[in-house]
């Protein structure tokens, strides 16, 4: 976009930095909770200063190990996700139609079909018409009926009103018969 001050790569890097800052903040909160919990235990439970320091040291070691293994955990998770994504590709529905632009295999009874091998091909939904035949479904447009009335004056136009109403009713019934 012309009005953007920063490009998308910079915004992505800034987002990554923001995630790391939140992670560091979370670690710092954990350290502070461990220290205050340890000293609180020493004062209220009568623990020795040595046991408090050992407990705080264990908490630090636990947090350090979690932080050290986080990138490995993320890497393994991404690798597994990529593996399973390759085995289970995204399903793209074509109930309303669509275009196949590249060669694509699909189940066809007991065989395997191939579409798009010679260039883009259209997928078009089918519908039964008023006569019962199967054909390409319409684009969703309505039915248009046009009446041309020739009248010499207002009285003759009013006299043809009943005939026009009957013709319109027949057209509507014919159009809705196949629905």
C-alpha positions as a Markdown table, in Angstrom:
| # | Residue | x | y | z |
|---|---|---|---|---|
| 1 | Unk | 0.0 | 0.0 | 0.0 |
| 2 | Unk | 1.3 | 3.4 | -0.9 |
| 3 | Unk | 0.4 | 5.0 | 2.6 |
| 4 | Unk | 2.3 | 2.3 | 4.6 |
| 5 | Unk | 5.4 | 3.6 | 6.4 |
| 6 | Unk | 6.9 | 0.1 | 6.8 |
| 7 | Unk | 7.0 | -2.9 | 4.5 |
| 8 | Unk | 5.4 | -6.2 | 5.4 |
| 9 | Unk | 8.8 | -7.9 | 6.2 |
| 10 | Unk | 9.6 | -5.1 | 8.8 |
| 11 | Unk | 6.1 | -5.5 | 10.3 |
| 12 | Unk | 6.6 | -9.3 | 10.6 |
| 13 | Unk | 10.0 | -8.9 | 12.3 |
| 14 | Unk | 8.5 | -6.3 | 14.7 |
| 15 | Unk | 5.8 | -8.8 | 15.5 |
| 16 | Unk | 8.4 | -11.5 | 16.2 |
| 17 | Unk | 10.3 | -9.1 | 18.5 |
| 18 | Unk | 7.1 | -8.3 | 20.3 |
| 19 | Unk | 6.5 | -12.1 | 20.9 |
| 20 | Unk | 10.0 | -12.5 | 22.3 |
| 21 | Unk | 9.6 | -9.5 | 24.6 |
| 22 | Unk | 6.3 | -11.0 | 26.0 |
| 23 | Unk | 8.2 | -14.3 | 26.5 |
| 24 | Unk | 11.0 | -12.6 | 28.4 |
| 25 | Unk | 8.4 | -10.7 | 30.5 |
| 26 | Unk | 6.7 | -14.0 | 31.4 |
| 27 | Unk | 10.1 | -15.5 | 32.4 |
| 28 | Unk | 10.9 | -12.5 | 34.6 |
| 29 | Unk | 7.5 | -12.7 | 36.3 |
| 30 | Unk | 8.2 | -16.4 | 36.9 |
| 31 | Unk | 11.6 | -15.6 | 38.5 |
| 32 | Unk | 10.0 | -12.9 | 40.7 |
| 33 | Unk | 7.2 | -15.3 | 41.8 |
| 34 | Unk | 9.8 | -18.0 | 42.7 |
| 35 | Unk | 12.0 | -15.7 | 44.7 |
| 36 | Unk | 9.1 | -14.2 | 46.7 |
| 37 | Unk | 7.5 | -17.6 | 47.2 |
| 38 | Unk | 10.8 | -19.0 | 48.5 |
| 39 | Unk | 11.4 | -16.1 | 51.0 |
| 40 | Unk | 7.7 | -16.3 | 52.1 |
| 41 | Unk | 8.2 | -20.0 | 52.8 |
| 42 | Unk | 11.3 | -19.3 | 54.7 |
| 43 | Unk | 9.6 | -16.7 | 56.9 |
| 44 | Unk | 6.3 | -18.6 | 57.4 |
| 45 | Unk | 7.3 | -22.2 | 57.4 |
| 46 | Unk | 10.6 | -21.8 | 59.2 |
| 47 | Unk | 12.7 | -23.1 | 56.3 |
| 48 | Unk | 16.4 | -22.5 | 56.3 |
| 49 | Unk | 17.9 | -19.9 | 54.0 |
| 50 | Unk | 19.9 | -22.6 | 52.3 |
| 51 | Unk | 16.7 | -24.6 | 51.3 |
| 52 | Unk | 15.2 | -21.4 | 50.0 |
| 53 | Unk | 18.2 | -20.7 | 47.8 |
| 54 | Unk | 18.2 | -24.3 | 46.6 |
| 55 | Unk | 14.5 | -24.0 | 45.7 |
| 56 | Unk | 15.1 | -20.7 | 43.9 |
| 57 | Unk | 18.0 | -22.3 | 42.0 |
| 58 | Unk | 15.8 | -25.2 | 40.9 |
| 59 | Unk | 13.2 | -22.8 | 39.7 |
| 60 | Unk | 15.8 | -20.9 | 37.7 |
| 61 | Unk | 17.2 | -24.1 | 36.2 |
| 62 | Unk | 13.7 | -25.3 | 35.3 |
| 63 | Unk | 12.9 | -22.0 | 33.6 |
| 64 | Unk | 16.3 | -22.0 | 31.8 |
| 65 | Unk | 15.6 | -25.5 | 30.5 |
| 66 | Unk | 12.1 | -24.6 | 29.3 |
| 67 | Unk | 13.5 | -21.5 | 27.5 |
| 68 | Unk | 16.4 | -23.5 | 26.0 |
| 69 | Unk | 14.1 | -26.3 | 24.7 |
| 70 | Unk | 11.4 | -23.9 | 23.4 |
| 71 | Unk | 13.1 | -23.4 | 19.9 |
| 72 | Unk | 13.6 | -27.2 | 19.6 |
| 73 | Unk | 9.9 | -27.8 | 20.6 |
| 74 | Unk | 8.8 | -25.2 | 18.0 |
| 75 | Unk | 11.0 | -26.7 | 15.3 |
| 76 | Unk | 9.7 | -30.2 | 16.0 |
| 77 | Unk | 6.1 | -29.0 | 16.0 |
| 78 | Unk | 6.6 | -27.1 | 12.7 |
| 79 | Unk | 8.2 | -30.2 | 11.1 |
| 80 | Unk | 5.4 | -32.5 | 12.2 |
| 81 | Unk | 2.8 | -30.0 | 11.1 |
| 82 | Unk | 4.5 | -29.7 | 7.7 |
| 83 | Unk | 4.6 | -33.4 | 7.3 |
| 84 | Unk | 1.0 | -33.9 | 8.1 |
| 85 | Unk | -0.1 | -30.9 | 6.0 |
| 86 | Unk | 1.6 | -32.6 | 3.0 |
| 87 | Unk | -0.3 | -35.8 | 3.7 |
| 88 | Unk | -3.6 | -34.0 | 4.2 |
| 89 | Unk | -3.9 | -31.2 | 1.7 |
| 90 | Unk | -6.5 | -28.4 | 2.0 |
| 91 | Unk | -9.9 | -29.2 | 0.7 |
| 92 | Unk | -11.3 | -26.6 | -1.6 |
| 93 | Unk | -15.1 | -26.9 | -2.1 |
| 94 | Unk | -16.5 | -26.3 | -5.6 |
| 95 | Unk | -20.3 | -26.7 | -4.9 |
| 96 | Unk | -20.9 | -23.3 | -6.5 |
| 97 | Unk | -18.5 | -23.8 | -9.4 |
| 98 | Unk | -14.9 | -22.9 | -9.9 |
| 99 | Unk | -11.8 | -23.3 | -12.1 |
| 100 | Unk | -9.1 | -26.0 | -12.1 |
| 101 | Unk | -6.0 | -24.3 | -13.5 |
| 102 | Unk | -3.4 | -27.1 | -13.0 |
| 103 | Unk | -3.6 | -30.8 | -13.6 |
| 104 | Unk | -5.6 | -32.3 | -10.7 |
| 105 | Unk | -6.6 | -35.9 | -10.0 |
| 106 | Unk | -10.0 | -36.8 | -8.5 |
| 107 | Unk | -11.9 | -39.9 | -7.6 |
| 108 | Unk | -14.2 | -41.0 | -10.5 |
| 109 | Unk | -16.1 | -44.1 | -9.5 |
| 110 | Unk | -13.6 | -47.0 | -9.3 |
| 111 | Unk | -11.1 | -45.0 | -11.4 |
| 112 | Unk | -9.1 | -41.8 | -11.1 |
| 113 | Unk | -10.1 | -38.7 | -13.1 |
| 114 | Unk | -7.8 | -36.0 | -14.4 |
| 115 | Unk | -8.9 | -32.4 | -15.0 |
| 116 | Unk | -6.9 | -29.3 | -16.0 |
| 117 | Unk | -4.3 | -31.2 | -17.9 |
| 118 | Unk | -4.6 | -29.1 | -21.1 |
| 119 | Unk | -5.2 | -25.8 | -19.4 |
| 120 | Unk | -7.9 | -24.2 | -17.1 |
| 121 | Unk | -11.2 | -26.1 | -16.9 |
| 122 | Unk | -14.5 | -25.0 | -15.4 |
| 123 | Unk | -16.6 | -26.8 | -12.8 |
| 124 | Unk | -20.2 | -25.9 | -13.1 |
| 125 | Unk | -23.1 | -27.0 | -10.9 |
| 126 | Unk | -26.0 | -28.8 | -12.6 |
| 127 | Unk | -29.7 | -28.4 | -12.0 |
| 128 | Unk | -32.9 | -29.9 | -13.4 |
| 129 | Unk | -34.9 | -27.6 | -15.6 |
| 130 | Unk | -38.7 | -27.2 | -15.6 |
| 131 | Unk | -38.8 | -30.0 | -18.2 |
| 132 | Unk | -36.9 | -32.4 | -15.9 |
| 133 | Unk | -33.7 | -32.3 | -18.0 |
| 134 | Unk | -30.3 | -31.9 | -16.3 |
| 135 | Unk | -28.3 | -28.9 | -17.4 |
| 136 | Unk | -25.9 | -26.1 | -16.2 |
| 137 | Unk | -27.5 | -24.2 | -13.4 |
| 138 | Unk | -28.5 | -20.6 | -14.1 |
| 139 | Unk | -26.4 | -17.7 | -12.8 |
| 140 | Unk | -29.0 | -17.0 | -10.1 |
| 141 | Unk | -30.8 | -14.4 | -12.2 |
| 142 | Unk | -34.5 | -14.1 | -12.0 |
| 143 | Unk | -37.1 | -14.8 | -14.8 |
| 144 | Unk | -38.0 | -11.8 | -16.9 |
| 145 | Unk | -41.5 | -11.7 | -18.5 |
| 146 | Unk | -42.3 | -8.9 | -20.9 |
| 147 | Unk | -45.8 | -7.9 | -21.9 |
| 148 | Unk | -46.5 | -5.6 | -24.9 |
| 149 | Unk | -50.0 | -4.2 | -24.8 |
| 150 | Unk | -51.3 | -2.2 | -27.6 |
| 151 | Unk | -54.4 | -0.2 | -26.6 |
| 152 | Unk | -56.1 | 2.7 | -28.4 |
| 153 | Unk | -57.3 | 4.3 | -25.2 |
| 154 | Unk | -57.4 | 3.9 | -21.4 |
| 155 | Unk | -60.7 | 1.9 | -21.6 |
| 156 | Unk | -59.3 | -0.7 | -23.9 |
| 157 | Unk | -56.2 | -1.0 | -21.8 |
| 158 | Unk | -58.3 | -1.6 | -18.6 |
| 159 | Unk | -60.3 | -4.2 | -20.5 |
| 160 | Unk | -57.2 | -6.2 | -21.2 |
| 161 | Unk | -56.1 | -6.3 | -17.5 |
| 162 | Unk | -57.8 | -9.7 | -16.8 |
| 163 | Unk | -56.2 | -11.3 | -19.9 |
| 164 | Unk | -52.7 | -9.9 | -18.8 |
| 165 | Unk | -53.2 | -11.3 | -15.3 |
| 166 | Unk | -54.0 | -14.7 | -16.6 |
| 167 | Unk | -51.0 | -14.8 | -18.9 |
| 168 | Unk | -48.7 | -13.7 | -16.0 |
| 169 | Unk | -50.1 | -16.4 | -13.7 |
| 170 | Unk | -49.5 | -19.1 | -16.4 |
| 171 | Unk | -45.9 | -17.9 | -16.9 |
| 172 | Unk | -45.1 | -17.9 | -13.2 |
| 173 | Unk | -46.6 | -21.5 | -12.8 |
| 174 | Unk | -44.5 | -22.7 | -15.8 |
| 175 | Unk | -41.3 | -21.2 | -14.3 |
| 176 | Unk | -41.8 | -22.6 | -10.8 |
| 177 | Unk | -42.8 | -26.1 | -12.0 |
| 178 | Unk | -39.1 | -27.4 | -12.2 |
| 179 | Unk | -38.1 | -25.9 | -8.8 |
